[in-house]
Amino acid sequence: MHPSSHIEALNPPARLLMGPGPINADPRVLRAMSAQLIGQYDPAMTGFMNETMARYRQIFQTRNQWTFLIDGTSRAGIEAVLISALRPGDKVLVPIMGRFGHLLAEIAQRAQAEVHTIEVAWGEVFEPGQIEAAIKKVQPKLLAMVQGDTSTTMNQPLEHIGEICKRHDVLFYCDATASIMGNTLKTDEWGLDAVSVGLQKCLGGPSGSAPVTLSDQFVDWVRKRKKVEAGIRTAAHQDGIEPMIRSNYFDLPMIMDYWGEERLNHHTEATSMLYCAAECARIAINEGIDETIARHKLHGDAMLTGVQALGLEVFGDISNKMNNVVGVYIPDSVDGDKVRGQMLTDFGIEIGTSFGPLHGKIWRIGTMGYNARKSAVLQTLACLDTCLQANGYKGPKGEAGGAALSFYQSQQA
């Protein structure tokens, strides 16, 4: 039989993604993803897995042996950490400064943990004293925090919190999906026990793989909950002494057995995403960890300078703003969705709105990964300037590009 109609090949429109993520993947990453598949136990494949672990130790700035990939989006990494660490009834403290703190709390609730939260207004961050006071009150098993929350564009300082957790015998987990490689993150120096991230922000790849790193203390704990599947277990395998992890797919001890020397089958590794994640890390390491972060700061500051030159009010505490995304209040005189829509349809440039109490009140403009470059910043500012004027904005016009160019020139002096 012949098909009744011709099915067209997938042909997405060309876009410049300048929102809070995802971003345009680096062309080198896309090329790596197109490489041919190989078997999951091919020595070349297991060699790639080991090399990827080594690369991400550099990305996370850690010596942790257990630094590897969770197959799935960045949320998969979050869930793997929380579902593996938290037994039903365990206390967890979640400081919430935006949408993604609420996400950590919900996942912990689904793990049937006893969830305690503290909150600051969106646009603010926590002081170490607030965290320590809550830890003393709650006495949690785990502290779960977001470093960079794109919903508010804030970057939570973490460098003093690990020491607090160590003094109170609390495991310290951080979701750094939106902040890693755009902002400083020092896993070992800051005393982080678990960190999970994604590729679709400053690492310059697509969503679909979640690198994680786990301290020895964290690994010792979750291995007490180990249970090997009946279909693959041998007489040498022993179950842990704590209640088993309630997810099979997100069972970190089983995933570690797959990534470790035993290569005990758990799932079929997402080979193309392994290539992708490895290439994201290679590009960042070759550029230099500090240099990659500095690039994000340079172009983020240029974007900030440009939007301020348009007379737009910046959201939140600028001193704690992420390098890679800026939030700006939508002027009362314009329809924010119409401006965003025109930028997308007429210019092919996407910026974001926000969630919850900020929905429809601010735009979020990102400078991340492959898009943290001068040409992308200048194109976005020129487009925003034009669309603001086309939609009745009465503020400054024609100033954004010149201000950003002047900023770049000042940084070269």
GUGUMAR-43893 format. One record per residue (C-alpha): y, z, x; residue in three letters. Coordinates in pm, 1 decimal, m for minus. Layout:
<atoms>
ATOM         yy         zz         xx   vexti
ATOM          Y          Z          X     ALA
...
</atoms>
This chain:
<atoms>
ATOM         yy         zz         xx   vexti
ATOM        0.0        0.0        0.0     MET
ATOM      353.7      m73.3      109.0     HIS
ATOM      626.7      187.6       75.3     PRO
ATOM      850.1      128.6     m222.7     SER
ATOM     1165.7      199.0      m24.4     SER
ATOM     1281.0      200.6      334.9     HIS
ATOM     1338.8      548.0      483.2     ILE
ATOM     1634.3      557.5      716.1     GLU
ATOM     1615.8      729.0     1054.1     ALA
ATOM     1795.9     1058.9     1091.2     LEU
ATOM     2152.5      989.1     1200.8     ASN
ATOM     2377.1     1298.5     1193.7     PRO
ATOM     2752.7     1240.1     1201.1     PRO
ATOM     2937.3     1293.8     1527.5     ALA
ATOM     3108.0     1635.0     1522.2     ARG
ATOM     3294.7     1853.4     1767.0     LEU
ATOM     3174.4     2201.6     1676.1     LEU
ATOM     3457.7     2444.1     1752.7     MET
ATOM     3359.2     2723.8     1518.1     GLY
ATOM     3180.4     3050.8     1595.6     PRO
ATOM     2849.1     2870.6     1659.6     GLY
ATOM     2639.6     2671.6     1672.0     PRO
ATOM     2811.7     2445.9     1921.4     ILE
ATOM     2737.8     2100.4     2060.1     ASN
ATOM     2442.0     2133.8     2292.8     ALA
ATOM     2491.4     2032.6     2653.5     ASP
ATOM     2354.3     1675.1     2698.9     PRO
ATOM     2138.8     1801.9     2985.3     ARG
ATOM     1973.0     2046.0     2745.6     VAL
ATOM     1904.6     1771.2     2492.1     LEU
ATOM     1745.8     1558.6     2763.8     ARG
ATOM     1524.6     1848.8     2872.5     ALA
ATOM     1405.6     1897.1     2513.5     MET
ATOM     1286.3     1536.0     2498.5     SER
ATOM     1033.6     1588.3     2780.5     ALA
ATOM      666.8     1530.4     2697.8     GLN
ATOM      455.9     1819.1     2565.4     LEU
ATOM      174.4     1976.2     2766.3     ILE
ATOM     m101.0     2221.9     2675.1     GLY
ATOM      m10.8     2587.6     2645.3     GLN
ATOM     m252.7     2692.1     2921.7     TYR
ATOM     m184.8     2401.0     3154.5     ASP
ATOM      m90.0     2552.6     3492.8     PRO
ATOM      233.2     2354.9     3473.6     ALA
ATOM      311.0     2518.3     3138.9     MET
ATOM      238.3     2873.0     3250.6     THR
ATOM      438.3     2799.8     3563.8     GLY
ATOM      733.5     2695.2     3348.0     PHE
ATOM      696.2     3018.3     3151.4     MET
ATOM      709.2     3227.5     3469.5     ASN
ATOM     1009.7     3032.1     3599.0     GLU
ATOM     1190.1     3079.6     3268.3     THR
ATOM     1132.8     3455.1     3290.0     MET
ATOM     1281.7     3456.5     3640.0     ALA
ATOM     1586.2     3257.0     3528.9     ARG
ATOM     1662.1     3489.5     3241.0     TYR
ATOM     1647.2     3792.8     3466.3     ARG
ATOM     1952.0     3640.9     3632.7     GLN
ATOM     2117.7     3566.3     3298.4     ILE
ATOM     2064.8     3924.4     3176.5     PHE
ATOM     2150.1     4067.2     3522.1     GLN
ATOM     1830.5     4268.4     3527.5     THR
ATOM     1517.2     4330.8     3729.3     ARG
ATOM     1311.8     4390.7     3414.7     ASN
ATOM      964.7     4239.9     3445.2     GLN
ATOM      949.9     4183.5     3071.1     TRP
ATOM     1215.5     3920.1     3024.8     THR
ATOM     1087.4     3631.6     2812.6     PHE
ATOM     1137.3     3424.9     2496.3     LEU
ATOM     1070.6     3499.1     2131.2     ILE
ATOM     1003.3     3176.4     1943.4     ASP
ATOM     1258.5     3161.7     1663.3     GLY
ATOM     1631.3     3190.7     1615.2     THR
ATOM     1833.1     3478.8     1758.2     SER
ATOM     1744.3     3679.9     1446.8     ARG
ATOM     1378.6     3656.0     1551.6     ALA
ATOM     1465.1     3838.7     1871.8     GLY
ATOM     1648.8     4109.1     1678.2     ILE
ATOM     1357.5     4157.6     1442.7     GLU
ATOM     1098.4     4161.5     1722.2     ALA
ATOM     1284.3     4441.3     1901.7     VAL
ATOM     1350.5     4653.7     1594.4     LEU
ATOM     1017.2     4609.4     1417.1     ILE
ATOM      831.2     4687.7     1741.8     SER
ATOM     1042.5     4989.9     1837.7     ALA
ATOM     1080.1     5163.8     1501.4     LEU
ATOM      800.2     5342.1     1320.5     ARG
ATOM      847.4     5430.3      953.8     PRO
ATOM     1067.3     5738.3      945.4     GLY
ATOM     1211.7     5699.4     1295.3     ASP
ATOM     1583.6     5766.7     1313.0     LYS
ATOM     1805.7     5480.4     1425.0     VAL
ATOM     2183.5     5488.7     1467.4     LEU
ATOM     2372.3     5164.0     1399.7     VAL
ATOM     2746.6     5154.2     1475.3     PRO
ATOM     2889.1     4881.6     1249.7     ILE
ATOM     3202.5     4684.5     1339.5     MET
ATOM     3126.9     4365.3     1146.1     GLY
ATOM     2867.6     4161.6      962.1     ARG
ATOM     2599.2     4173.6     1228.1     PHE
ATOM     2594.0     4550.9     1252.5     GLY
ATOM     2504.9     4543.4      883.4     HIS
ATOM     2224.3     4300.1      973.4     LEU
ATOM     2079.7     4540.9     1232.7     LEU
ATOM     2087.2     4819.2      974.1     ALA
ATOM     1909.8     4606.7      714.4     GLU
ATOM     1632.7     4498.8      951.1     ILE
ATOM     1583.6     4862.5     1052.2     ALA
ATOM     1563.1     4956.5      683.9     GLN
ATOM     1298.0     4689.4      631.8     ARG
ATOM     1105.8     4852.6      918.3     ALA
ATOM     1123.3     5168.7      703.3     GLN
ATOM     1323.5     5355.7      964.1     ALA
ATOM     1567.2     5631.4      870.3     GLU
ATOM     1892.3     5443.6      921.8     VAL
ATOM     2220.0     5616.8     1001.0     HIS
ATOM     2543.5     5420.4     1034.0     THR
ATOM     2897.9     5479.4     1149.1     ILE
ATOM     3173.2     5225.2     1091.9     GLU
ATOM     3512.0     5115.8     1218.1     VAL
ATOM     3744.6     4875.4     1041.8     ALA
ATOM     3672.9     4507.0     1103.9     TRP
ATOM     3888.1     4407.4     1400.1     GLY
ATOM     3831.9     4735.2     1587.0     GLU
ATOM     3565.9     4863.2     1830.7     VAL
ATOM     3407.4     5202.6     1897.3     PHE
ATOM     3510.0     5452.8     2162.4     GLU
ATOM     3225.9     5612.6     2363.5     PRO
ATOM     3312.9     5953.8     2219.6     GLY
ATOM     3250.1     5829.1     1866.4     GLN
ATOM     2905.4     5706.1     1969.3     ILE
ATOM     2814.9     6028.8     2147.7     GLU
ATOM     2928.8     6246.3     1858.0     ALA
ATOM     2710.6     6047.2     1619.3     ALA
ATOM     2412.2     6062.4     1856.9     ILE
ATOM     2444.2     6441.4     1879.1     LYS
ATOM     2456.1     6464.2     1500.7     LYS
ATOM     2175.5     6219.2     1416.1     VAL
ATOM     1947.9     6258.1     1723.6     GLN
ATOM     1807.5     5906.1     1682.2     PRO
ATOM     1511.9     5742.4     1852.3     LYS
ATOM     1716.2     5425.9     1901.2     LEU
ATOM     2081.3     5320.0     1917.2     LEU
ATOM     2124.7     4959.9     1795.9     ALA
ATOM     2456.5     4786.6     1861.2     MET
ATOM     2611.5     4440.8     1859.5     VAL
ATOM     2814.4     4351.0     2167.8     GLN
ATOM     3008.9     4049.1     2044.6     GLY
ATOM     3037.6     4015.8     1666.6     ASP
ATOM     3162.6     3668.9     1575.2     THR
ATOM     3243.3     3781.7     1220.9     SER
ATOM     3536.2     3980.9     1362.5     THR
ATOM     3564.3     3817.5     1710.2     THR
ATOM     3549.5     4164.6     1868.8     MET
ATOM     3365.5     4249.0     2191.4     ASN
ATOM     3232.9     4605.6     2196.0     GLN
ATOM     3265.0     4774.9     2539.7     PRO
ATOM     2919.5     4897.3     2642.7     LEU
ATOM     2951.6     5011.5     3003.3     GLU
ATOM     2967.3     5386.2     2923.4     HIS
ATOM     2722.0     5399.2     2634.0     ILE
ATOM     2397.7     5361.6     2829.3     GLY
ATOM     2466.4     5679.4     3023.9     GLU
ATOM     2525.3     5863.5     2696.3     ILE
ATOM     2192.6     5739.4     2561.7     CYS
ATOM     2006.9     5844.3     2877.8     LYS
ATOM     2147.9     6198.5     2857.1     ARG
ATOM     2030.4     6229.7     2497.5     HIS
ATOM     1692.6     6053.3     2545.4     ASP
ATOM     1783.5     5764.0     2313.8     VAL
ATOM     1665.9     5405.8     2360.2     LEU
ATOM     1960.3     5162.4     2372.6     PHE
ATOM     1926.2     4816.5     2213.6     TYR
ATOM     2198.5     4550.4     2207.8     CYS
ATOM     2224.8     4220.2     2022.3     ASP
ATOM     2432.3     4004.4     2259.2     ALA
ATOM     2366.3     3669.1     2090.7     THR
ATOM     2730.5     3564.9     2060.5     ALA
ATOM     2863.3     3726.5     2376.2     SER
ATOM     2621.8     3661.7     2661.5     ILE
ATOM     2753.5     3425.8     2932.6     MET
ATOM     3094.7     3422.2     2765.9     GLY
ATOM     3156.9     3790.5     2835.6     ASN
ATOM     3022.2     4027.7     3099.6     THR
ATOM     2683.0     4184.9     3020.3     LEU
ATOM     2508.3     4394.2     3287.1     LYS
ATOM     2173.1     4506.6     3150.8     THR
ATOM     2060.0     4732.0     3435.2     ASP
ATOM     2398.3     4864.3     3545.3     GLU
ATOM     2492.3     4957.7     3189.5     TRP
ATOM     2157.2     5119.7     3106.5     GLY
ATOM     2044.6     4884.8     2829.5     LEU
ATOM     1679.3     4925.6     2728.5     ASP
ATOM     1650.8     4608.6     2520.2     ALA
ATOM     1873.6     4305.2     2475.8     VAL
ATOM     1815.6     3999.9     2258.3     SER
ATOM     2021.9     3681.4     2248.6     VAL
ATOM     2021.0     3321.2     2128.1     GLY
ATOM     2102.3     2986.2     2284.8     LEU
ATOM     2349.5     2841.7     2033.7     GLN
ATOM     2665.3     3007.7     2160.8     LYS
ATOM     2776.0     3035.8     2524.3     CYS
ATOM     2438.6     2929.4     2667.8     LEU
ATOM     2505.2     2579.2     2536.9     GLY
ATOM     2183.6     2502.2     2350.9     GLY
ATOM     2058.4     2476.0     1993.4     PRO
ATOM     1933.0     2763.8     1786.3     SER
ATOM     1558.3     2818.8     1799.5     GLY
ATOM     1470.5     3043.3     2093.9     SER
ATOM     1559.0     3409.5     2143.9     ALA
ATOM     1550.5     3535.5     2504.3     PRO
ATOM     1489.1     3911.3     2532.3     VAL
ATOM     1472.7     4162.2     2814.7     THR
ATOM     1301.5     4502.3     2791.8     LEU
ATOM     1321.1     4804.0     3021.6     SER
ATOM     1008.6     4978.3     3148.3     ASP
ATOM     1089.2     5276.4     2926.3     GLN
ATOM     1114.9     5052.3     2619.6     PHE
ATOM      790.3     4873.1     2708.5     VAL
ATOM      605.5     5202.7     2760.5     ASP
ATOM      711.3     5307.9     2411.3     TRP
ATOM      619.9     4992.1     2220.5     VAL
ATOM      285.3     4965.6     2398.5     ARG
ATOM      188.5     5293.6     2237.4     LYS
ATOM      184.0     5091.5     1913.0     ARG
ATOM      m35.5     4813.4     2055.1     LYS
ATOM     m314.6     4659.1     1849.6     LYS
ATOM     m499.5     4344.7     1957.0     VAL
ATOM     m624.4     4107.6     1685.9     GLU
ATOM     m993.9     4130.0     1606.4     ALA
ATOM    m1047.6     3759.5     1671.4     GLY
ATOM     m936.2     3778.5     2035.4     ILE
ATOM     m995.9     4138.8     2139.8     ARG
ATOM    m1265.3     4238.0     2389.0     THR
ATOM    m1424.4     4568.0     2484.5     ALA
ATOM    m1152.6     4606.1     2747.3     ALA
ATOM     m874.4     4620.6     2488.9     HIS
ATOM     m763.9     4958.0     2358.9     GLN
ATOM     m529.8     5021.4     2070.3     ASP
ATOM     m223.8     5240.0     2111.5     GLY
ATOM     m192.8     5595.7     1986.3     ILE
ATOM      103.2     5529.9     1754.9     GLU
ATOM      102.1     5344.6     1419.3     PRO
ATOM       66.8     4971.6     1474.4     MET
ATOM      364.2     4737.0     1451.6     ILE
ATOM      394.0     4603.9     1097.8     ARG
ATOM      453.3     4243.6     1195.6     SER
ATOM      196.7     4030.2     1372.9     ASN
ATOM      436.2     3754.5     1474.9     TYR
ATOM      699.9     3993.7     1608.8     PHE
ATOM      455.5     4231.1     1781.1     ASP
ATOM      611.2     4262.7     2126.9     LEU
ATOM      302.2     4406.6     2303.5     PRO
ATOM       92.1     4109.4     2188.0     MET
ATOM      366.6     3864.2     2288.5     ILE
ATOM      385.4     4031.7     2630.2     MET
ATOM       10.0     3985.6     2671.1     ASP
ATOM       67.7     3614.4     2606.8     TYR
ATOM      352.2     3589.4     2860.2     TRP
ATOM      173.8     3816.1     3110.3     GLY
ATOM     m113.1     3753.6     3348.4     GLU
ATOM     m380.5     3791.8     3079.9     GLU
ATOM     m236.0     3497.2     2879.9     ARG
ATOM     m398.2     3643.7     2570.7     LEU
ATOM     m346.3     3397.3     2287.3     ASN
ATOM      m90.3     3504.7     2029.7     HIS
ATOM       82.3     3186.7     1913.7     HIS
ATOM      136.5     2837.2     2047.3     THR
ATOM      451.2     2847.0     2257.0     GLU
ATOM      733.7     2627.6     2123.6     ALA
ATOM      720.6     2397.9     2424.2     THR
ATOM     1035.1     2194.5     2362.6     SER
ATOM     1233.5     2514.5     2306.9     MET
ATOM     1091.6     2655.4     2630.1     LEU
ATOM     1223.3     2348.0     2811.3     TYR
ATOM     1554.0     2397.0     2629.4     CYS
ATOM     1592.1     2765.0     2715.1     ALA
ATOM     1493.8     2704.9     3076.2     ALA
ATOM     1755.6     2430.1     3108.9     GLU
ATOM     2027.2     2644.5     2948.3     CYS
ATOM     1959.3     2912.1     3208.7     ALA
ATOM     1940.4     2660.7     3496.3     ARG
ATOM     2282.4     2517.3     3411.4     ILE
ATOM     2441.9     2862.7     3391.7     ALA
ATOM     2282.6     2983.1     3715.5     ILE
ATOM     2388.6     2669.3     3902.3     ASN
ATOM     2745.3     2710.1     3777.6     GLU
ATOM     2729.7     3081.5     3862.2     GLY
ATOM     2708.0     3373.8     3621.1     ILE
ATOM     3059.1     3501.9     3696.8     ASP
ATOM     3196.3     3147.4     3703.1     GLU
ATOM     3047.9     3067.7     3361.2     THR
ATOM     3207.1     3379.3     3213.1     ILE
ATOM     3538.5     3294.4     3381.6     ALA
ATOM     3524.6     2942.7     3233.2     ARG
ATOM     3486.5     3088.4     2885.6     HIS
ATOM     3779.6     3320.7     2945.8     LYS
ATOM     3997.7     3036.7     3076.6     LEU
ATOM     3942.0     2809.2     2778.6     HIS
ATOM     3939.9     3096.0     2529.3     GLY
ATOM     4277.0     3210.0     2658.6     ASP
ATOM     4409.2     2853.6     2637.3     ALA
ATOM     4299.2     2835.3     2274.2     MET
ATOM     4462.8     3172.6     2206.7     LEU
ATOM     4787.1     3049.9     2365.8     THR
ATOM     4781.4     2735.6     2154.8     GLY
ATOM     4727.9     2901.8     1817.5     VAL
ATOM     4998.7     3156.0     1896.1     GLN
ATOM     5236.6     2868.2     1977.3     ALA
ATOM     5172.3     2741.0     1623.4     LEU
ATOM     5301.9     3073.2     1490.4     GLY
ATOM     4957.4     3182.2     1370.8     LEU
ATOM     4883.1     3555.5     1367.6     GLU
ATOM     4575.3     3654.1     1565.0     VAL
ATOM     4324.2     3883.4     1394.0     PHE
ATOM     4211.3     4215.3     1535.6     GLY
ATOM     4257.9     4404.7     1861.6     ASP
ATOM     4330.7     4128.3     2112.3     ILE
ATOM     4253.0     4361.7     2404.0     SER
ATOM     3890.8     4370.9     2284.3     ASN
ATOM     3865.7     4008.9     2168.0     LYS
ATOM     3564.2     3806.1     2280.1     MET
ATOM     3652.1     3542.5     2540.8     ASN
ATOM     3476.0     3271.1     2343.4     ASN
ATOM     3613.9     3297.0     1989.2     VAL
ATOM     3950.2     3375.9     1831.3     VAL
ATOM     4025.8     3474.2     1472.7     GLY
ATOM     4357.1     3367.1     1318.9     VAL
ATOM     4500.8     3455.9      980.4     TYR
ATOM     4523.9     3161.2      742.9     ILE
ATOM     4892.9     3114.1      654.5     PRO
ATOM     4977.0     3202.5      294.2     ASP
ATOM     5139.6     2862.4      247.3     SER
ATOM     4820.5     2660.0      300.3     VAL
ATOM     4473.3     2630.1      149.4     ASP
ATOM     4241.5     2730.4      432.3     GLY
ATOM     3942.0     2538.4      300.6     ASP
ATOM     4148.4     2220.0      262.1     LYS
ATOM     4267.6     2243.7      623.0     VAL
ATOM     3912.6     2297.2      748.9     ARG
ATOM     3787.0     2016.5      525.7     GLY
ATOM     4043.2     1769.2      654.5     GLN
ATOM     3972.1     1864.3     1015.5     MET
ATOM     3606.3     1789.1      953.8     LEU
ATOM     3628.3     1471.7      746.1     THR
ATOM     3928.6     1304.7      910.9     ASP
ATOM     3887.5     1423.8     1270.4     PHE
ATOM     3521.6     1527.2     1298.4     GLY
ATOM     3613.8     1876.2     1422.6     ILE
ATOM     3464.0     2190.4     1271.1     GLU
ATOM     3615.7     2538.2     1277.7     ILE
ATOM     3484.3     2837.9     1082.6     GLY
ATOM     3595.5     3079.9      816.9     THR
ATOM     3446.1     3431.1      807.3     SER
ATOM     3234.3     3667.4      598.2     PHE
ATOM     3275.8     3966.9      372.1     GLY
ATOM     3627.0     4116.2      362.6     PRO
ATOM     3756.6     3840.4      593.1     LEU
ATOM     3621.7     3545.8      395.7     HIS
ATOM     3904.1     3306.9      317.4     GLY
ATOM     4150.4     3520.8      516.0     LYS
ATOM     4090.0     3406.1      872.3     ILE
ATOM     3967.4     3101.5     1060.0     TRP
ATOM     3739.4     3153.0     1357.8     ARG
ATOM     3779.7     2903.4     1639.6     ILE
ATOM     3524.2     2900.5     1919.5     GLY
ATOM     3524.3     2782.6     2280.5     THR
ATOM     3158.9     2816.8     2370.7     MET
ATOM     2903.2     2666.6     2602.5     GLY
ATOM     2946.5     2291.1     2651.4     TYR
ATOM     3259.3     2305.7     2432.4     ASN
ATOM     3436.6     2554.9     2659.4     ALA
ATOM     3628.1     2272.5     2826.3     ARG
ATOM     3987.9     2154.9     2840.9     LYS
ATOM     3948.5     1835.0     2638.6     SER
ATOM     3777.6     2013.2     2348.6     ALA
ATOM     4048.5     2281.5     2337.9     VAL
ATOM     4331.7     2028.8     2337.8     LEU
ATOM     4166.3     1806.4     2074.8     GLN
ATOM     4111.2     2103.0     1845.8     THR
ATOM     4467.1     2231.8     1880.2     LEU
ATOM     4615.7     1887.7     1815.4     ALA
ATOM     4392.9     1843.8     1510.6     CYS
ATOM     4477.4     2188.2     1371.4     LEU
ATOM     4848.4     2124.2     1425.9     ASP
ATOM     4831.6     1793.0     1237.9     THR
ATOM     4625.7     1927.7      948.5     CYS
ATOM     4847.8     2232.8      905.7     LEU
ATOM     5153.1     2009.9      870.7     GLN
ATOM     4969.2     1775.1      633.9     ALA
ATOM     4891.8     2071.2      408.2     ASN
ATOM     5242.9     2213.2      374.7     GLY
ATOM     5262.5     2454.8      669.4     TYR
ATOM     5626.9     2534.9      751.1     LYS
ATOM     5571.0     2701.8     1086.6     GLY
ATOM     5610.5     2555.7     1436.5     PRO
ATOM     5470.2     2206.8     1488.3     LYS
ATOM     5389.6     2003.5     1795.7     GLY
ATOM     5382.9     2315.9     2012.9     GLU
ATOM     5012.2     2397.0     2048.5     ALA
ATOM     4903.7     2128.2     2293.0     GLY
ATOM     5202.4     2174.7     2520.7     GLY
ATOM     5156.1     2551.6     2529.0     ALA
ATOM     4788.7     2515.9     2618.0     ALA
ATOM     4867.0     2259.3     2889.2     LEU
ATOM     5129.5     2491.7     3036.6     SER
ATOM     4876.1     2771.3     3034.5     PHE
ATOM     4621.0     2557.8     3221.1     TYR
ATOM     4882.9     2462.1     3476.8     GLN
ATOM     4974.4     2828.2     3530.2     SER
ATOM     4611.2     2910.0     3603.4     GLN
ATOM     4599.6     2646.7     3878.1     GLN
ATOM     4895.8     2791.4     4066.2     ALA
</atoms>
